[in-house]
Amino acid sequence: MSVPCIDAEYKGEERYTKISLAYSTEEQYKQINDALAKVHAEHKLDRSVYLTDAANGRKVIVIEYHDDYDREAGEILEKLMKLLDIGHCNN
C-alpha cells in the first residue's frame, strides 16, 4: 500500500490566506516543518499555525496569514509548494 502524498487546500480572501497541508507520515511532517522554517525565515509575515486530525489517520497542519496588506502570503505559498513538490492546491 502506498503512502498518500501531501495534499494542499487553499482559502483566501482580502488580506487573509490559509493553506492546509494534509500528511500521513512523520517523514512528511518533518518535510513540511522544514519547508515552513525555510520560507518563514525569509518572510516575517505574522501567522497562526495549528494541527488537527483528518480522516483515515491523516493529520493536517494549517497556516493562516491575517492582515496581509502587501499580499506577501502568495509568494510564501508558492515557495512552500515548490519546496514540498506540490503541483496544485484544492480550494
N, CA, C and O atoms as CSV, one atom per row, in Angstrom:
chain,resi,resn,atom,element,x,y,z
A,1,MET,N,N,0.846,-1.180,0.000
A,1,MET,CA,C,0.000,0.000,0.000
A,1,MET,C,C,0.890,1.241,0.000
A,1,MET,O,O,1.792,1.351,0.830
A,2,SER,N,N,0.651,2.166,-0.909
A,2,SER,CA,C,1.484,3.359,-0.995
A,2,SER,C,C,0.995,4.433,-0.023
A,2,SER,O,O,-0.177,4.475,0.350
A,3,VAL,N,N,1.913,5.283,0.366
A,3,VAL,CA,C,1.615,6.385,1.279
A,3,VAL,C,C,1.047,7.546,0.460
A,3,VAL,O,O,1.641,7.920,-0.552
A,4,PRO,N,N,-0.087,8.126,0.869
A,4,PRO,CA,C,-0.623,9.279,0.146
A,4,PRO,C,C,0.370,10.448,0.181
A,4,PRO,O,O,1.114,10.614,1.147
A,5,CYS,N,N,0.369,11.237,-0.864
A,5,CYS,CA,C,1.245,12.403,-0.904
A,5,CYS,C,C,0.682,13.484,0.022
A,5,CYS,O,O,-0.416,13.353,0.562
A,6,ILE,N,N,1.455,14.540,0.186
A,6,ILE,CA,C,0.992,15.693,0.948
A,6,ILE,C,C,-0.032,16.422,0.086
A,6,ILE,O,O,0.253,16.775,-1.058
A,7,ASP,N,N,-1.219,16.648,0.631
A,7,ASP,CA,C,-2.281,17.364,-0.073
A,7,ASP,C,C,-2.376,18.779,0.473
A,7,ASP,O,O,-2.198,19.006,1.670
A,8,ALA,N,N,-2.657,19.723,-0.408
A,8,ALA,CA,C,-2.779,21.123,-0.011
A,8,ALA,C,C,-4.165,21.642,-0.371
A,8,ALA,O,O,-4.701,21.356,-1.442
A,9,GLU,N,N,-4.726,22.410,0.551
A,9,GLU,CA,C,-6.006,23.078,0.300
A,9,GLU,C,C,-5.834,24.549,0.647
A,9,GLU,O,O,-5.333,24.881,1.721
A,10,TYR,N,N,-6.244,25.424,-0.247
A,10,TYR,CA,C,-6.052,26.864,-0.114
A,10,TYR,C,C,-7.395,27.569,0.074
A,10,TYR,O,O,-8.412,27.172,-0.496
A,11,LYS,N,N,-7.370,28.622,0.888
A,11,LYS,CA,C,-8.523,29.501,1.012
A,11,LYS,C,C,-7.983,30.916,1.167
A,11,LYS,O,O,-7.064,31.149,1.952
A,12,GLY,N,N,-8.540,31.843,0.434
A,12,GLY,CA,C,-8.080,33.215,0.531
A,12,GLY,C,C,-9.205,34.202,0.378
A,12,GLY,O,O,-10.160,33.979,-0.365
A,13,GLU,N,N,-9.077,35.283,1.084
A,13,GLU,CA,C,-9.984,36.420,0.996
A,13,GLU,C,C,-9.117,37.658,1.096
A,13,GLU,O,O,-7.895,37.556,1.212
A,14,GLU,N,N,-9.725,38.805,1.054
A,14,GLU,CA,C,-8.946,40.034,1.155
A,14,GLU,C,C,-8.150,40.047,2.465
A,14,GLU,O,O,-8.727,39.939,3.547
A,15,ARG,N,N,-6.845,40.177,2.362
A,15,ARG,CA,C,-5.883,40.246,3.479
A,15,ARG,C,C,-5.860,38.982,4.340
A,15,ARG,O,O,-5.320,39.015,5.445
A,16,TYR,N,N,-6.420,37.885,3.875
A,16,TYR,CA,C,-6.425,36.631,4.631
A,16,TYR,C,C,-6.098,35.484,3.683
A,16,TYR,O,O,-6.671,35.372,2.599
A,17,THR,N,N,-5.171,34.639,4.109
A,17,THR,CA,C,-4.795,33.461,3.333
A,17,THR,C,C,-4.620,32.294,4.284
A,17,THR,O,O,-4.062,32.435,5.372
A,18,LYS,N,N,-5.110,31.131,3.853
A,18,LYS,CA,C,-4.948,29.921,4.662
A,18,LYS,C,C,-4.568,28.770,3.748
A,18,LYS,O,O,-5.135,28.606,2.667
A,19,ILE,N,N,-3.600,27.973,4.193
A,19,ILE,CA,C,-3.273,26.742,3.497
A,19,ILE,C,C,-3.305,25.613,4.523
A,19,ILE,O,O,-2.782,25.744,5.629
A,20,SER,N,N,-3.918,24.519,4.140
A,20,SER,CA,C,-3.983,23.319,4.973
A,20,SER,C,C,-3.194,22.230,4.261
A,20,SER,O,O,-3.433,21.948,3.087
A,21,LEU,N,N,-2.259,21.623,4.971
A,21,LEU,CA,C,-1.404,20.588,4.403
A,21,LEU,C,C,-1.668,19.272,5.119
A,21,LEU,O,O,-1.331,19.124,6.294
A,22,ALA,N,N,-2.269,18.321,4.420
A,22,ALA,CA,C,-2.593,17.009,4.995
A,22,ALA,C,C,-1.434,16.054,4.728
A,22,ALA,O,O,-0.913,15.984,3.615
A,23,TYR,N,N,-1.043,15.323,5.767
A,23,TYR,CA,C,0.086,14.398,5.651
A,23,TYR,C,C,-0.230,13.099,6.377
A,23,TYR,O,O,-1.170,13.022,7.168
A,24,SER,N,N,0.581,12.074,6.089
A,24,SER,CA,C,0.316,10.747,6.646
A,24,SER,C,C,1.435,10.194,7.514
A,24,SER,O,O,1.188,9.351,8.376
A,25,THR,N,N,2.660,10.654,7.299
A,25,THR,CA,C,3.802,10.054,7.986
A,25,THR,C,C,4.610,11.104,8.753
A,25,THR,O,O,4.496,12.305,8.506
A,26,GLU,N,N,5.413,10.626,9.673
A,26,GLU,CA,C,6.311,11.520,10.416
A,26,GLU,C,C,7.326,12.164,9.474
A,26,GLU,O,O,7.727,13.310,9.672
A,27,GLU,N,N,7.736,11.421,8.451
A,27,GLU,CA,C,8.674,11.970,7.465
A,27,GLU,C,C,8.046,13.163,6.736
A,27,GLU,O,O,8.709,14.178,6.523
A,28,GLN,N,N,6.775,13.043,6.355
A,28,GLN,CA,C,6.082,14.152,5.704
A,28,GLN,C,C,5.921,15.328,6.669
A,28,GLN,O,O,6.049,16.483,6.263
A,29,TYR,N,N,5.640,15.039,7.943
A,29,TYR,CA,C,5.513,16.089,8.963
A,29,TYR,C,C,6.820,16.867,9.072
A,29,TYR,O,O,6.809,18.096,9.132
A,30,LYS,N,N,7.935,16.160,9.097
A,30,LYS,CA,C,9.245,16.811,9.171
A,30,LYS,C,C,9.515,17.612,7.910
A,30,LYS,O,O,10.033,18.726,7.983
A,31,GLN,N,N,9.170,17.058,6.758
A,31,GLN,CA,C,9.366,17.752,5.487
A,31,GLN,C,C,8.580,19.071,5.475
A,31,GLN,O,O,9.105,20.099,5.046
A,32,ILE,N,N,7.353,19.045,5.933
A,32,ILE,CA,C,6.530,20.260,5.985
A,32,ILE,C,C,7.145,21.275,6.942
A,32,ILE,O,O,7.276,22.449,6.596
A,33,ASN,N,N,7.521,20.839,8.136
A,33,ASN,CA,C,8.100,21.766,9.112
A,33,ASN,C,C,9.413,22.362,8.640
A,33,ASN,O,O,9.677,23.541,8.878
A,34,ASP,N,N,10.241,21.566,7.973
A,34,ASP,CA,C,11.499,22.091,7.428
A,34,ASP,C,C,11.226,23.157,6.365
A,34,ASP,O,O,11.888,24.194,6.335
A,35,ALA,N,N,10.249,22.895,5.497
A,35,ALA,CA,C,9.893,23.862,4.452
A,35,ALA,C,C,9.314,25.140,5.069
A,35,ALA,O,O,9.642,26.245,4.635
A,36,LEU,N,N,8.457,24.989,6.077
A,36,LEU,CA,C,7.899,26.168,6.753
A,36,LEU,C,C,8.987,27.003,7.404
A,36,LEU,O,O,8.971,28.231,7.313
A,37,ALA,N,N,9.929,26.345,8.060
A,37,ALA,CA,C,11.030,27.068,8.711
A,37,ALA,C,C,11.827,27.861,7.680
A,37,ALA,O,O,12.214,29.002,7.932
A,38,LYS,N,N,12.067,27.261,6.531
A,38,LYS,CA,C,12.842,27.935,5.489
A,38,LYS,C,C,12.109,29.159,4.943
A,38,LYS,O,O,12.698,30.237,4.858
A,39,VAL,N,N,10.845,29.013,4.573
A,39,VAL,CA,C,10.133,30.153,3.983
A,39,VAL,C,C,9.813,31.223,5.024
A,39,VAL,O,O,9.795,32.411,4.702
A,40,HIS,N,N,9.564,30.820,6.251
A,40,HIS,CA,C,9.259,31.824,7.270
A,40,HIS,C,C,10.506,32.562,7.733
A,40,HIS,O,O,10.396,33.665,8.268
A,41,ALA,N,N,11.684,31.988,7.543
A,41,ALA,CA,C,12.930,32.705,7.849
A,41,ALA,C,C,13.134,33.851,6.855
A,41,ALA,O,O,13.758,34.861,7.181
A,42,GLU,N,N,12.607,33.686,5.645
A,42,GLU,CA,C,12.740,34.710,4.603
A,42,GLU,C,C,11.636,35.754,4.654
A,42,GLU,O,O,11.807,36.851,4.122
A,43,HIS,N,N,10.512,35.440,5.278
A,43,HIS,CA,C,9.341,36.321,5.317
A,43,HIS,C,C,8.850,36.425,6.756
A,43,HIS,O,O,8.648,35.412,7.425
A,44,LYS,N,N,8.663,37.617,7.214
A,44,LYS,CA,C,8.280,37.845,8.607
A,44,LYS,C,C,6.796,38.124,8.794
A,44,LYS,O,O,6.402,38.686,9.816
A,45,LEU,N,N,5.977,37.747,7.843
A,45,LEU,CA,C,4.538,37.954,7.942
A,45,LEU,C,C,3.975,37.163,9.127
A,45,LEU,O,O,4.271,35.979,9.285
A,46,ASP,N,N,3.163,37.825,9.958
A,46,ASP,CA,C,2.551,37.142,11.094
A,46,ASP,C,C,1.666,36.006,10.616
A,46,ASP,O,O,1.008,36.099,9.580
A,47,ARG,N,N,1.663,34.935,11.390
A,47,ARG,CA,C,0.895,33.756,11.001
A,47,ARG,C,C,0.435,33.012,12.240
A,47,ARG,O,O,0.975,33.187,13.333
A,48,SER,N,N,-0.561,32.189,12.045
A,48,SER,CA,C,-1.019,31.247,13.063
A,48,SER,C,C,-0.841,29.862,12.471
A,48,SER,O,O,-1.185,29.629,11.312
A,49,VAL,N,N,-0.306,28.943,13.260
A,49,VAL,CA,C,-0.094,27.572,12.801
A,49,VAL,C,C,-0.718,26.644,13.834
A,49,VAL,O,O,-0.474,26.779,15.033
A,50,TYR,N,N,-1.521,25.704,13.361
A,50,TYR,CA,C,-2.077,24.721,14.281
A,50,TYR,C,C,-2.229,23.377,13.589
A,50,TYR,O,O,-2.220,23.284,12.362
A,51,LEU,N,N,-2.366,22.353,14.393
A,51,LEU,CA,C,-2.502,20.973,13.916
A,51,LEU,C,C,-3.905,20.472,14.205
A,51,LEU,O,O,-4.531,20.871,15.187
A,52,THR,N,N,-4.390,19.595,13.340
A,52,THR,CA,C,-5.684,18.973,13.544
A,52,THR,C,C,-5.665,17.582,12.908
A,52,THR,O,O,-4.785,17.262,12.109
A,53,ASP,N,N,-6.625,16.786,13.268
A,53,ASP,CA,C,-6.737,15.447,12.684
A,53,ASP,C,C,-7.658,15.495,11.471
A,53,ASP,O,O,-8.574,16.313,11.394
A,54,ALA,N,N,-7.391,14.603,10.533
A,54,ALA,CA,C,-8.237,14.461,9.344
A,54,ALA,C,C,-8.716,13.017,9.274
A,54,ALA,O,O,-8.452,12.231,10.184
A,55,ALA,N,N,-9.399,12.673,8.230
A,55,ALA,CA,C,-9.907,11.312,8.052
A,55,ALA,C,C,-8.792,10.326,7.745
A,55,ALA,O,O,-7.714,10.709,7.290
A,56,ASN,N,N,-9.060,9.068,7.997
A,56,ASN,CA,C,-8.163,7.960,7.654
A,56,ASN,C,C,-6.778,8.060,8.300
A,56,ASN,O,O,-5.782,7.646,7.706
A,57,GLY,N,N,-6.719,8.604,9.506
A,57,GLY,CA,C,-5.464,8.668,10.245
A,57,GLY,C,C,-4.518,9.770,9.802
A,57,GLY,O,O,-3.411,9.880,10.328
A,58,ARG,N,N,-4.929,10.580,8.852
A,58,ARG,CA,C,-4.069,11.683,8.399
A,58,ARG,C,C,-4.173,12.846,9.372
A,58,ARG,O,O,-5.147,12.963,10.115
A,59,LYS,N,N,-3.173,13.693,9.360
A,59,LYS,CA,C,-3.156,14.904,10.166
A,59,LYS,C,C,-2.995,16.092,9.231
A,59,LYS,O,O,-2.600,15.938,8.075
A,60,VAL,N,N,-3.306,17.284,9.744
A,60,VAL,CA,C,-3.263,18.487,8.928
A,60,VAL,C,C,-2.552,19.595,9.699
A,60,VAL,O,O,-2.829,19.835,10.874
A,61,ILE,N,N,-1.636,20.260,9.012
A,61,ILE,CA,C,-1.033,21.492,9.517
A,61,ILE,C,C,-1.730,22.630,8.788
A,61,ILE,O,O,-1.775,22.654,7.558
A,62,VAL,N,N,-2.271,23.574,9.551
A,62,VAL,CA,C,-2.978,24.717,8.985
A,62,VAL,C,C,-2.167,25.970,9.281
A,62,VAL,O,O,-1.789,26.220,10.426
A,63,ILE,N,N,-1.900,26.758,8.236
A,63,ILE,CA,C,-1.168,28.006,8.389
A,63,ILE,C,C,-2.070,29.123,7.890
A,63,ILE,O,O,-2.531,29.099,6.749
A,64,GLU,N,N,-2.321,30.108,8.756
A,64,GLU,CA,C,-3.179,31.241,8.415
A,64,GLU,C,C,-2.373,32.527,8.495
A,64,GLU,O,O,-1.612,32.745,9.438
A,65,TYR,N,N,-2.553,33.372,7.492
A,65,TYR,CA,C,-1.922,34.689,7.455
A,65,TYR,C,C,-3.038,35.727,7.481
A,65,TYR,O,O,-3.914,35.727,6.616
A,66,HIS,N,N,-3.001,36.611,8.477
A,66,HIS,CA,C,-4.011,37.656,8.633
A,66,HIS,C,C,-3.374,39.013,8.352
A,66,HIS,O,O,-2.154,39.154,8.447
A,67,ASP,N,N,-4.163,39.989,8.015
A,67,ASP,CA,C,-3.703,41.360,7.788
A,67,ASP,C,C,-2.543,41.412,6.801
A,67,ASP,O,O,-1.548,42.099,7.033
A,68,ASP,N,N,-2.679,40.684,5.705
A,68,ASP,CA,C,-1.651,40.617,4.666
A,68,ASP,C,C,-1.877,41.749,3.665
A,68,ASP,O,O,-2.321,41.516,2.541
A,69,TYR,N,N,-1.571,42.963,4.081
A,69,TYR,CA,C,-1.817,44.142,3.259
A,69,TYR,C,C,-1.010,44.133,1.961
A,69,TYR,O,O,-1.483,44.614,0.932
A,70,ASP,N,N,0.200,43.589,2.007
A,70,ASP,CA,C,1.076,43.575,0.833
A,70,ASP,C,C,0.982,42.283,0.032
A,70,ASP,O,O,1.747,42.082,-0.912
A,71,ARG,N,N,0.060,41.415,0.396
A,71,ARG,CA,C,-0.158,40.131,-0.289
A,71,ARG,C,C,1.118,39.297,-0.385
A,71,ARG,O,O,1.398,38.661,-1.401
A,72,GLU,N,N,1.870,39.321,0.695
A,72,GLU,CA,C,3.118,38.563,0.777
A,72,GLU,C,C,2.868,37.059,0.891
A,72,GLU,O,O,3.721,36.256,0.513
A,73,ALA,N,N,1.713,36.681,1.406
A,73,ALA,CA,C,1.417,35.258,1.623
A,73,ALA,C,C,1.446,34.467,0.319
A,73,ALA,O,O,1.836,33.300,0.321
A,74,GLY,N,N,1.043,35.075,-0.789
A,74,GLY,CA,C,1.065,34.371,-2.068
A,74,GLY,C,C,2.464,33.902,-2.435
A,74,GLY,O,O,2.645,32.774,-2.892
A,75,GLU,N,N,3.441,34.755,-2.238
A,75,GLU,CA,C,4.833,34.394,-2.510
A,75,GLU,C,C,5.304,33.300,-1.555
A,75,GLU,O,O,6.025,32.385,-1.954
A,76,ILE,N,N,4.897,33.399,-0.308
A,76,ILE,CA,C,5.254,32.378,0.683
A,76,ILE,C,C,4.688,31.027,0.266
A,76,ILE,O,O,5.394,30.019,0.303
A,77,LEU,N,N,3.418,31.000,-0.131
A,77,LEU,CA,C,2.781,29.740,-0.517
A,77,LEU,C,C,3.409,29.141,-1.769
A,77,LEU,O,O,3.560,27.923,-1.865
A,78,GLU,N,N,3.776,29.983,-2.726
A,78,GLU,CA,C,4.445,29.479,-3.929
A,78,GLU,C,C,5.765,28.791,-3.570
A,78,GLU,O,O,6.060,27.704,-4.067
A,79,LYS,N,N,6.553,29.428,-2.709
A,79,LYS,CA,C,7.831,28.837,-2.294
A,79,LYS,C,C,7.598,27.543,-1.518
A,79,LYS,O,O,8.304,26.555,-1.721
A,80,LEU,N,N,6.616,27.554,-0.641
A,80,LEU,CA,C,6.302,26.382,0.161
A,80,LEU,C,C,5.896,25.205,-0.734
A,80,LEU,O,O,6.380,24.088,-0.554
A,81,MET,N,N,5.024,25.457,-1.677
A,81,MET,CA,C,4.573,24.392,-2.566
A,81,MET,C,C,5.723,23.848,-3.417
A,81,MET,O,O,5.792,22.647,-3.682
A,82,LYS,N,N,6.608,24.719,-3.835
A,82,LYS,CA,C,7.761,24.273,-4.615
A,82,LYS,C,C,8.667,23.384,-3.762
A,82,LYS,O,O,9.114,22.332,-4.218
A,83,LEU,N,N,8.936,23.803,-2.536
A,83,LEU,CA,C,9.777,23.003,-1.636
A,83,LEU,C,C,9.160,21.636,-1.350
A,83,LEU,O,O,9.880,20.649,-1.202
A,84,LEU,N,N,7.841,21.578,-1.274
A,84,LEU,CA,C,7.141,20.324,-0.962
A,84,LEU,C,C,6.751,19.541,-2.210
A,84,LEU,O,O,6.147,18.474,-2.110
A,85,ASP,N,N,7.089,20.061,-3.374
A,85,ASP,CA,C,6.784,19.410,-4.653
A,85,ASP,C,C,5.283,19.142,-4.793
A,85,ASP,O,O,4.863,18.051,-5.179
A,86,ILE,N,N,4.485,20.171,-4.468
A,86,ILE,CA,C,3.027,20.095,-4.608
A,86,ILE,C,C,2.663,20.868,-5.875
A,86,ILE,O,O,2.964,22.055,-6.000
A,87,GLY,N,N,2.021,20.187,-6.796
A,87,GLY,CA,C,1.710,20.792,-8.092
A,87,GLY,C,C,0.489,21.691,-8.097
A,87,GLY,O,O,0.415,22.620,-8.901
A,88,HIS,N,N,-0.479,21.434,-7.211
A,88,HIS,CA,C,-1.688,22.253,-7.181
A,88,HIS,C,C,-2.352,22.166,-5.809
A,88,HIS,O,O,-2.112,21.237,-5.038
A,89,CYS,N,N,-3.188,23.157,-5.530
A,89,CYS,CA,C,-3.978,23.181,-4.300
A,89,CYS,C,C,-5.440,22.978,-4.649
A,89,CYS,O,O,-5.902,23.409,-5.706
A,90,ASN,N,N,-6.151,22.331,-3.771
A,90,ASN,CA,C,-7.609,22.273,-3.881
A,90,ASN,C,C,-8.165,23.504,-3.184
A,90,ASN,O,O,-7.555,24.011,-2.243
A,91,ASN,N,N,-9.301,23.984,-3.628
A,91,ASN,CA,C,-9.964,25.092,-2.915
A,91,ASN,C,C,-11.449,24.910,-2.952
A,91,ASN,O,O,-12.186,25.734,-2.410
